Amino acid sequence: MTEAKTETKPNRRSKEPKRAMTALQRRRLRVPRVGLHEQAAARLRTMIVRGELAPGQSLGEADLSDALGISRTPLREALKQLASEGLVELRLNHSAVVAPFRRAELTELFEAVSGIERCAAELAALRMENADFERLAALQDKIEWHHGRGELRDYFEVNQQIHSAIVGFARNAVLKATHEALLARAERARFFALSVLGRWDESVREHQDILSALKRRDAARAGQMLAHHVRRTGEIVVETLDREADDAPAPAAPAKARVRKTRKVAP
């Protein structure tokens, strides 16, 4: 009698590939793409800093969405981001506006920035390495080149690199983060100040003095010079705003309402 062969059925579970993660887990691991609102914010920030969008100018969503080629949702996120930086003011039930220059706010802003950059220059004078001095000297050559050719926008870009570089050479992460938080507002006022007659020439000379003090590792002098340079920029902006306010025509007096005389009617 022959024994019947018993066939073992394959385990179906063993052949199925083991799933490493659920669909929900995969969605959570996806790296988000760079948002449109960040790109829009960067473009609008540049336009505000350079004065292409003037202080107080209305930022209509329909026009901006069309100009930037994006929908209103990322545009609104971009405007919120710029509002957190102090460049835009959001108004309930109205279009956002480019934040106007205000005398008191500018004074406080440049008091803060001058203090931060003074501290940075004092630390940088003691901590800069040879490569740092070479980089700063190269940037100084660039701003003098652009100044000689009358290229204000190019000068401004390199000027900002110099300020950020000095703060970076302090090698203090807290100081750098604090400076970056105020940078956009300070940049807008600096660009405005450079357009004032005479300030551009003055700014180049001040940068030369700051670089010389850093090369000598004269921390006190470098800090003093950079603080004065920053405060002077704030003073120029405030003085210019005051002049413009004085030169502005006085608002016309409201016309007196004409009272219509009525005849007395005999009872």
TIDREN-926379 format. One record per residue (C-alpha): residue in one letter; x negated, y, z negated. Coordinates in nm, 4 decimals, padded with zeros to 6 digits. Example, Ala and Ser with C-alpha at 12.3 -4.5 7.8 and 13.67 -1.06 7.14 Angstrom:
<recs>
a  -01.2300  -00.4500  -00.7800
s  -01.3670  -00.1060  -00.7140
</recs>
This chain:
<recs>
m  00.0000  00.0000  00.0000
t  -00.1519  00.3222  00.1130
e  -00.1414  00.6181  -00.1112
a  00.0292  00.9222  00.0344
k  -00.1921  01.2224  00.0580
t  -00.0671  01.5135  -00.1414
e  -00.1135  01.8401  00.0294
t  -00.1774  02.1408  -00.1901
k  -00.0030  02.4510  -00.0759
p  -00.2313  02.7521  -00.0506
n  -00.1758  03.0157  -00.3093
r  -00.0277  03.3066  -00.1199
r  -00.1421  03.5519  -00.3832
s  -00.5061  03.4568  -00.3368
k  -00.4962  03.5498  00.0326
e  -00.3433  03.8925  -00.0233
p  -00.6012  04.1718  -00.0528
k  -00.6101  04.3195  -00.3942
r  -00.5055  04.6805  -00.3883
a  -00.7620  04.9060  -00.5467
m  -00.5137  05.1777  -00.6360
t  -00.1568  05.2802  -00.5867
a  -00.0417  05.5366  -00.3348
l  00.0205  05.7787  -00.6191
q  -00.3378  05.7397  -00.7402
r  -00.4704  05.8006  -00.3905
r  -00.2745  06.1232  -00.3651
r  -00.4204  06.2414  -00.6927
l  -00.7764  06.1785  -00.5707
r  -00.7445  06.3742  -00.2505
v  -00.9672  06.6809  -00.2368
p  -00.7602  06.9887  -00.1497
r  -00.8587  07.1820  00.1602
v  -00.9686  07.5418  00.1327
g  -00.6444  07.7319  00.1040
l  -00.5246  07.9821  00.3584
h  -00.4592  08.2224  00.0729
e  -00.8325  08.2270  -00.0116
q  -00.9243  08.3117  00.3464
a  -00.6562  08.5813  00.3565
a  -00.7728  08.7223  00.0233
a  -01.1322  08.7413  00.1491
r  -01.0272  08.9295  00.4634
l  -00.8037  09.1729  00.2760
r  -01.0692  09.2257  00.0076
t  -01.3212  09.3337  00.2705
m  -01.0714  09.5724  00.4281
i  -00.9873  09.7279  00.0909
v  -01.3505  09.7627  -00.0188
r  -01.4481  09.9294  00.3098
g  -01.1527  10.1657  00.3028
e  -00.9812  10.0153  00.6075
l  -00.6796  09.9779  00.3811
a  -00.6572  10.3073  00.1961
p  -00.5792  10.3504  -00.1757
g  -00.2034  10.3628  -00.2241
q  -00.1311  10.2110  00.1190
s  00.1725  09.9856  00.1330
l  00.1058  09.6204  00.2145
g  00.4190  09.5071  00.3967
e  00.4420  09.1293  00.4035
a  00.5884  09.1070  00.7537
d  00.3121  09.3143  00.9141
l  00.0314  09.1460  00.7191
s  00.1631  08.7949  00.7897
d  00.1692  08.8730  01.1596
a  -00.1760  09.0375  01.1585
l  -00.3401  08.7529  00.9643
g  -00.1520  08.4770  01.1457
i  -00.0246  08.3130  00.8275
s  00.3112  08.2637  00.6619
r  00.4306  08.4715  00.3690
t  00.3634  08.2033  00.1066
p  -00.0196  08.2034  00.1340
l  -00.0077  08.5823  00.1811
r  00.1718  08.6248  -00.1500
e  -00.0851  08.4029  -00.3207
a  -00.3625  08.6147  -00.1693
l  -00.2009  08.9336  -00.2970
k  -00.1705  08.7831  -00.6454
q  -00.5409  08.6970  -00.6398
l  -00.6339  09.0510  -00.5343
a  -00.4052  09.1921  -00.8018
s  -00.5976  08.9934  -01.0645
e  -00.9155  09.1611  -00.9330
g  -00.7644  09.5079  -00.9675
l  -00.7563  09.5777  -00.5928
v  -00.3806  09.5430  -00.5377
e  -00.0766  09.6400  -00.7400
l  00.2350  09.4244  -00.7202
r  00.5690  09.6019  -00.7538
l  00.9004  09.4407  -00.8341
n  01.1360  09.4423  -00.5341
h  00.8891  09.6548  -00.3342
s  00.5885  09.5934  -00.1124
a  00.2533  09.5585  -00.2853
v  00.0158  09.8543  -00.2518
v  -00.3605  09.8973  -00.2459
a  -00.4526  10.0030  -00.5986
p  -00.5169  10.3788  -00.6039
f  -00.8288  10.5310  -00.7540
r  -00.7518  10.6579  -01.1030
r  -00.9929  10.8870  -01.2827
a  -00.9726  10.7246  -01.6274
e  -00.9997  10.3694  -01.4916
l  -01.3028  10.4579  -01.2774
t  -01.4801  10.6180  -01.5712
e  -01.4246  10.3080  -01.7852
l  -01.5205  10.0744  -01.4978
f  -01.8563  10.2386  -01.4388
e  -01.9289  10.2647  -01.8097
a  -01.8869  09.8869  -01.8259
v  -02.0797  09.8079  -01.5057
s  -02.3661  10.0405  -01.5969
g  -02.3991  09.8700  -01.9342
i  -02.4024  09.5242  -01.7773
e  -02.6563  09.6179  -01.5094
r  -02.8757  09.8006  -01.7602
c  -02.8979  09.4877  -01.9717
a  -02.9615  09.2798  -01.6588
a  -03.2446  09.5058  -01.5418
e  -03.4118  09.4955  -01.8842
l  -03.4036  09.1144  -01.8846
a  -03.5001  09.0882  -01.5174
a  -03.8101  09.3024  -01.5680
l  -03.9379  09.0419  -01.8128
r  -03.8150  08.7277  -01.6353
m  -03.8665  08.7927  -01.2633
e  -04.1079  08.5671  -01.0783
n  -04.3284  08.6511  -00.7812
a  -04.0712  08.5170  -00.5352
d  -03.8056  08.7409  -00.6947
f  -04.0202  09.0508  -00.6458
e  -04.0804  08.9552  -00.2831
r  -03.7094  08.9101  -00.2200
l  -03.6219  09.2416  -00.3831
a  -03.8921  09.4237  -00.1856
a  -03.7573  09.2726  00.1386
l  -03.4065  09.3905  00.0537
q  -03.5404  09.7380  -00.0237
d  -03.7073  09.7480  00.3180
k  -03.3727  09.6562  00.4750
i  -03.1730  09.9326  00.3083
e  -03.4361  10.1893  00.4043
w  -03.4237  10.0603  00.7639
h  -03.0427  10.0862  00.7790
h  -03.0521  10.4259  00.6086
g  -03.2984  10.5566  00.8661
r  -03.0718  10.4371  01.1487
g  -02.7536  10.5730  00.9897
e  -02.5974  10.2256  00.9599
l  -02.3802  10.2771  00.6540
r  -02.1912  09.9471  00.6594
d  -02.5080  09.7392  00.6968
y  -02.6758  09.9458  00.4254
f  -02.3816  09.8850  00.1944
e  -02.3941  09.5080  00.2397
v  -02.7645  09.4934  00.1500
n  -02.7126  09.7403  -00.1347
q  -02.4628  09.5005  -00.2923
q  -02.7093  09.2135  -00.2522
i  -02.9690  09.4141  -00.4461
h  -02.7364  09.4783  -00.7391
s  -02.6276  09.1137  -00.7519
a  -02.9881  08.9953  -00.7180
i  -03.1071  09.2025  -01.0154
v  -02.8247  09.0638  -01.2278
g  -02.9178  08.7140  -01.1125
f  -03.2848  08.7672  -01.1976
a  -03.1819  08.8274  -01.5595
r  -03.1071  08.4535  -01.5664
n  -02.8129  08.4916  -01.7988
a  -02.5004  08.3049  -01.6852
v  -02.2620  08.4966  -01.9131
l  -02.3941  08.8310  -01.7945
k  -02.3627  08.7231  -01.4318
a  -02.0044  08.5976  -01.4725
t  -01.8989  08.9196  -01.6436
h  -02.0568  09.1253  -01.3651
e  -01.8859  08.9210  -01.0933
a  -01.5459  08.9770  -01.2552
l  -01.5829  09.3534  -01.1998
l  -01.7711  09.3367  -00.8715
a  -01.4849  09.3873  -00.6234
r  -01.3577  09.7036  -00.7949
a  -01.7100  09.8425  -00.8288
e  -01.7899  09.7672  -00.4625
r  -01.4888  09.9648  -00.3416
a  -01.5889  10.2725  -00.5414
r  -01.9541  10.2392  -00.4342
f  -01.8603  10.2329  -00.0660
f  -01.6422  10.5394  -00.1192
a  -01.9292  10.7194  -00.2979
l  -02.1830  10.6457  -00.0227
s  -01.9648  10.8299  00.2291
v  -01.9979  11.1494  00.0221
l  -02.2492  11.3915  00.1742
g  -02.5899  11.3675  00.0057
r  -02.5202  11.0615  -00.2089
w  -02.6636  10.8170  00.0452
d  -03.0068  10.9828  00.0432
e  -02.9977  11.0056  -00.3353
s  -02.9081  10.6368  -00.3652
v  -03.2094  10.5255  -00.1562
r  -03.4505  10.7200  -00.3769
e  -03.2969  10.5765  -00.6924
h  -03.3378  10.2211  -00.5591
q  -03.7057  10.2910  -00.4924
d  -03.7550  10.4056  -00.8538
i  -03.5732  10.0994  -00.9909
l  -03.7893  09.8615  -00.7875
s  -04.1066  10.0367  -00.9044
a  -04.0042  10.0035  -01.2701
l  -03.9263  09.6341  -01.2256
k  -04.2645  09.5723  -01.0598
r  -04.4366  09.7356  -01.3587
r  -04.2236  09.5151  -01.5860
d  -04.1133  09.8315  -01.7611
a  -03.7895  09.6931  -01.9038
a  -03.6770  10.0137  -02.0744
r  -03.7364  10.2285  -01.7664
a  -03.5767  09.9775  -01.5266
g  -03.2669  09.9535  -01.7434
q  -03.2450  10.3298  -01.7829
m  -03.2815  10.3935  -01.4097
l  -03.0273  10.1320  -01.3032
a  -02.7728  10.2480  -01.5630
h  -02.8133  10.6079  -01.4420
h  -02.7778  10.4936  -01.0788
v  -02.4489  10.3144  -01.1518
r  -02.3056  10.5942  -01.3685
r  -02.3960  10.8496  -01.1022
t  -02.1927  10.6563  -00.8480
g  -01.8897  10.6683  -01.0780
e  -01.9371  11.0414  -01.1350
i  -01.9515  11.1058  -00.7591
v  -01.6220  10.9230  -00.7051
v  -01.4470  11.1070  -00.9893
e  -01.5802  11.4469  -00.8760
t  -01.4635  11.3800  -00.5201
l  -01.1172  11.2772  -00.6358
d  -01.0930  11.5913  -00.8498
r  -01.1906  11.8097  -00.5512
e  -00.9352  11.6413  -00.3289
a  -00.6682  11.6952  -00.5940
d  -00.7602  12.0647  -00.6194
d  -00.7560  12.1073  -00.2409
a  -00.4230  11.9323  -00.1970
p  -00.1412  12.1748  -00.1117
a  00.0955  12.2453  -00.3955
p  00.4333  12.0781  -00.3580
a  00.6973  12.3075  -00.2200
a  00.9361  12.4510  -00.4759
p  01.2783  12.2919  -00.4561
a  01.5306  12.5046  -00.2762
k  01.7821  12.6724  -00.5006
a  02.1220  12.5258  -00.4704
r  02.3648  12.7692  -00.3183
v  02.6758  12.8125  -00.5250
r  02.9778  12.8682  -00.3170
k  03.1968  13.1448  -00.4506
t  03.5632  13.0717  -00.4711
r  03.8427  13.3233  -00.4698
k  04.0463  13.3641  -00.7755
v  04.4003  13.2801  -00.6980
a  04.6677  13.4631  -00.8909
p  04.8789  13.2375  -01.0990
</recs>
